[in-house]
Amino acid sequence: MTDELRAALAAIPALNEYDGPLERLGGLTNRVYRAGDVCLRIPGKGTEEYINRANEAVAAREAARAGVSPQVLYADPASGVMATRFIAGAETMSPEKFKARPGSPARAGQAFRKLHSSGAVFPFRFELFAMIDDYLKVLSTKDVALPAGYHDVVREAGAVRAALAAHAIPLAACHCDPLCENFLDTSERMWIVDWEYSGMNDPLWDLGDLSVEGRFDAAQDEELMRAYFGGEARPAERGRVVIYKAMCDLLWTLWGLIQLANDNPADDFRAYADGRFARCKALMETAEFSRHLAAVRLG
């Protein structure tokens, strides 16, 4: 066990006398461990550049109160070390498991509905275009090239920004980073974890982003939306979900490049960023995207 791990355990009342095994769990930027019935998260290198740990701690507690996330046992806003209750008997999700586990897209939709309608208030305002600007500022200090044509697509996204703003819907407490691995499924209930990027946002961002992360097909999208809306989505609602599929790729392209610059060894982040950007561009160039954008404009 490293000195850093020992220090983290010693600082947490629920773990300071723990001497059992530590099981390493997933984590793309952080190190996550199971210690008995507690989940311990130690932040990854460089994450302090773009994550506000005090905001995250508030959001994690609010999400737990809303009944969609495990109880927070400890959160240090200075170091970012966090301990939560471990959810026993839950499967950590992946795109493959969202396909294989019957009803899982619907359970995710129900969890989002519960969160978005909970009245929870998160400290951060997740504003897509401001975050693109912020990430570009971080990258301007690093030696990493943007994909060719990135700024052109951001300019084209001005039409998206105008359509979304013309019929703004009330902001809600949102997860904002719904990677499949941030979902834990018991087959009866879907839990959501990891509130690093969470904030007040257009709630349909969460649906569009999960569809992209989970590589959902049309049937899975339908199941997700029906569970969320309690029936058929209106054209403008469906349009927002599709628009956010492209916009999340536009944003997370930059996040991937920051990981590349920070030498994060968890993935090939050059390929990750280039793949994200190519998928964003391909969707924005389709006739389907134009139709959905027109539906959003009409409201």
C-alpha atoms as one frame of an Amber mdcrd trajectory, in Angstrom:
protein
   0.000   0.000   0.000   1.402   3.435  -0.924   1.943   6.235   1.591  -0.724
   8.274  -0.215  -3.269   5.485   0.251  -2.355   5.051   3.931  -2.750   8.808
   4.484  -6.148   8.813   2.723  -7.405   5.891   4.848  -6.094   7.475   8.069
  -7.931  10.756   7.365 -11.350   9.116   6.897 -13.273   8.262  10.079 -15.053
   5.337   8.374 -11.706   3.859   7.277  -9.014   4.950   9.751  -8.971   1.544
  11.453  -9.557  -0.493   8.304  -6.923  -3.184   7.766  -8.717  -5.436   5.278
  -8.038  -5.832   1.561  -8.207  -2.949  -0.911  -9.733  -3.917  -4.254  -8.859
  -1.639  -7.177 -11.976  -0.673  -9.143 -12.332   1.283 -12.426 -11.542   4.924
 -13.059 -10.390   6.789 -16.154  -8.735   9.734 -14.384  -8.928   8.735 -10.697
  -7.955   5.732  -8.591 -10.951   4.003  -7.019 -10.821   1.244  -4.388 -13.269
  -0.883  -2.447 -12.482  -1.130   1.264 -15.148  -3.369   2.783 -18.471  -1.575
   2.455 -16.790   1.730   1.545 -15.688   3.048  -1.865 -12.569   5.253  -1.748
 -11.728   7.686  -4.554  -8.312   9.376  -4.907  -8.141  12.089  -7.607  -5.866
  11.699 -10.612  -2.932  13.879 -11.558  -3.841  17.246 -13.099  -7.583  17.006
 -12.363  -7.383  20.082 -10.109  -6.919  22.181 -13.295 -10.515  21.664 -14.371
 -12.511  20.171 -11.464 -13.809  22.098  -8.444 -13.779  19.536  -5.637 -15.920
  21.641  -3.265 -18.671  21.819  -5.911 -18.365  18.086  -6.510 -18.809  17.293
  -2.796 -22.019  19.370  -2.602 -23.396  17.705  -5.747 -22.566  14.187  -4.517
 -24.407  14.838  -1.233 -27.405  16.387  -3.046 -27.569  13.422  -5.449 -27.489
  11.017  -2.508 -30.361  12.970  -0.910 -32.260  12.684  -4.201 -31.905   8.895
  -3.930 -29.836   8.296  -7.067 -26.300   8.134  -5.613 -24.634   6.373  -2.653
 -24.281   8.106   0.716 -21.186  10.317   1.020 -19.185   9.324   4.122 -16.275
  11.734   3.649 -15.256  14.424   1.179 -12.174  16.639   1.451 -12.622  19.640
  -0.879  -8.884  20.428  -0.625  -7.467  17.058  -1.691 -10.526  15.702  -3.498
 -10.348  12.414  -1.568 -13.879  11.032  -1.194 -15.455   7.991   0.463 -18.970
   6.743  -0.289 -21.053   3.736   0.697 -20.290   0.749  -1.566 -23.373  -0.541
  -3.437 -23.287  -4.319  -2.987 -24.707  -6.546  -5.710 -24.526  -3.845  -8.399
 -22.910  -4.271 -11.809 -20.685  -1.456 -13.082 -22.169  -0.722 -16.482 -20.517
  -0.661 -19.929 -21.909  -0.279 -23.459 -22.031  -4.093 -23.676 -23.958  -4.408
 -20.399 -26.448  -1.719 -21.442 -27.183  -4.019 -24.425 -27.202  -7.282 -22.462
 -29.108  -6.308 -19.285 -32.851  -6.105 -20.041 -34.457  -2.796 -19.050 -31.173
  -1.045 -18.221 -31.732   1.972 -20.552 -35.171   2.428 -18.946 -33.686   2.237
 -15.436 -31.132   4.898 -16.430 -33.969   7.082 -17.764 -35.866   6.672 -14.493
 -32.764   7.586 -12.465 -32.266  10.745 -14.558 -35.930  11.654 -14.114 -35.608
  11.215 -10.342 -32.500  13.423 -10.237 -33.782  16.124 -12.593 -37.140  16.437
 -10.813 -35.683  16.259  -7.277 -35.312  20.021  -6.813 -31.623  19.470  -5.971
 -29.433  22.522  -6.581 -25.805  22.033  -7.622 -23.287  24.916  -7.178 -21.886
  24.808 -10.727 -23.618  25.973 -13.914 -22.599  23.557 -16.689 -22.538  25.879
 -19.685 -21.398  24.015 -22.773 -19.924  26.884 -24.800 -18.234  28.518 -21.792
 -16.660  25.144 -20.961 -15.378  24.783 -24.533 -13.720  28.204 -24.112 -12.288
  27.204 -20.708 -10.862  23.923 -22.023  -9.353  25.742 -25.032  -7.659  28.128
 -22.542  -6.202  25.175 -20.606  -4.974  23.632 -23.885  -3.405  26.916 -25.038
  -0.780  26.392 -22.305   0.016  22.836 -23.464   1.820  21.319 -26.424  -1.110
  19.395 -27.964  -2.647  19.942 -31.410  -6.396  20.304 -31.891  -7.987  18.078
 -34.569  -7.960  19.810 -37.980 -11.076  21.943 -38.410 -12.023  22.048 -34.724
 -12.551  25.839 -34.628 -14.656  25.647 -37.827 -17.060  23.195 -36.195 -17.282
  25.365 -33.060 -18.293  28.257 -35.350 -20.909  26.068 -37.066 -22.230  25.158
 -33.622 -23.310  28.812 -33.283 -26.576  27.783 -35.017 -27.033  25.070 -32.386
 -26.415  27.579 -29.606 -29.025  29.969 -31.055 -31.654  27.213 -31.444 -31.161
  25.975 -27.874 -31.278  29.517 -26.463 -34.465  30.387 -28.386 -36.450  27.868
 -26.333 -34.445  27.484 -23.139 -35.887  24.908 -20.755 -35.550  25.159 -16.973
 -32.155  24.067 -15.709 -31.994  21.020 -13.461 -29.353  19.280 -11.364 -27.569
  17.113 -13.960 -24.774  14.555 -13.916 -23.289  15.966 -17.168 -20.720  13.138
 -17.591 -22.790   9.958 -17.930 -20.088   7.460 -18.865 -21.508   3.940 -18.672
 -19.021   3.180 -15.879 -20.701   5.870 -13.751 -23.850   3.710 -13.614 -24.292
   0.829 -11.160 -27.215  -1.495 -11.909 -28.838  -3.871  -9.419 -31.436  -5.004
 -12.032 -34.120  -3.271  -9.956 -32.501   0.133  -9.727 -29.823   2.190 -11.410
 -27.422   4.189  -9.225 -25.284   7.034 -10.606 -21.814   7.911  -9.239 -18.972
  10.394  -9.892 -20.205  14.002  -9.772 -16.989  15.736 -10.897 -18.547  17.509
 -13.898 -22.075  17.869 -12.533 -23.981  21.128 -12.552 -27.215  22.898 -13.360
 -27.829  22.142 -17.024 -30.424  21.449 -19.690 -31.580  18.005 -18.450 -31.650
  16.552 -21.964 -27.845  16.809 -22.084 -27.712  13.781 -19.772 -29.832  11.681
 -22.151 -27.899  12.635 -25.297 -24.530  12.106 -23.638 -25.476   8.681 -22.191
 -26.698   7.589 -25.639 -23.268   8.459 -27.082 -21.263   6.897 -24.226 -23.376
   3.728 -24.300 -23.350   3.523 -28.117 -27.131   3.160 -27.912 -29.043   2.010
 -30.971 -32.466   3.446 -31.948 -34.353   0.931 -29.758 -32.240   1.771 -26.699
 -32.718   5.516 -27.316 -36.467   4.931 -27.492 -36.452   2.918 -24.245 -34.390
   5.609 -22.479 -36.659   8.448 -23.647 -39.948   6.629 -22.991 -38.881   5.864
 -19.411 -37.726   9.451 -18.933 -40.713  11.249 -20.478 -43.331   8.687 -19.449
 -44.242   8.159 -23.123 -43.399   9.498 -26.563 -40.895  12.388 -26.670 -42.043
  15.522 -28.498 -40.035  16.437 -31.662 -38.290  19.352 -29.890 -37.337  17.104
 -26.931 -36.029  14.383 -29.236 -34.192  17.081 -31.211 -32.413  18.356 -28.102
 -31.252  14.836 -27.242 -29.765  14.407 -30.748 -28.148  17.858 -30.722 -26.481
  17.075 -27.407 -25.084  13.843 -28.876 -22.976  16.014 -31.198 -22.214  18.705
 -28.617 -20.957  16.299 -25.950 -18.474  14.910 -28.480 -17.386  18.477 -29.340
 -16.696  19.198 -25.645 -15.175  15.859 -24.601 -12.759  16.028 -27.565 -11.014
  18.829 -25.641 -11.183  16.898 -22.357  -9.391  14.012 -24.088  -6.653  16.350
 -25.297  -6.151  17.638 -21.728  -5.700  14.012 -20.580  -3.179  13.529 -23.403
  -1.265  16.641 -22.311  -1.297  15.414 -18.683   0.188  12.031 -19.744  -2.812
  10.120 -18.387  -1.935   6.471 -19.146  -5.525   5.162 -18.829  -6.301   5.332
 -22.568  -5.011   6.388 -25.993  -6.349   9.921 -25.621  -5.159  11.076 -29.057
  -7.360   8.409 -30.661 -10.125   9.179 -28.138 -10.154  12.902 -29.040  -9.881
  12.375 -32.792 -12.643   9.739 -32.720 -14.941  12.010 -30.723 -14.407  14.902
 -33.103 -14.943  12.761 -36.227 -18.228  11.433 -34.788 -19.405  14.970 -33.915
 -18.662  16.229 -37.438 -20.297  13.216 -39.099 -23.537  13.671 -37.133 -23.673
  17.440 -37.722 -23.355  16.862 -41.486 -26.434  14.577 -41.690 -29.882  15.622
 -42.943 -31.279  14.063 -39.744 -29.299  16.549 -37.632 -30.698  19.469 -39.667
 -34.244  18.162 -39.123 -33.711  17.873 -35.376 -32.154  21.343 -35.237 -35.239
  22.730 -37.041 -37.524  20.987 -34.488 -35.590  22.581 -31.624 -35.838  25.995
 -33.320 -39.636  25.604 -33.553 -39.801  24.632 -29.872
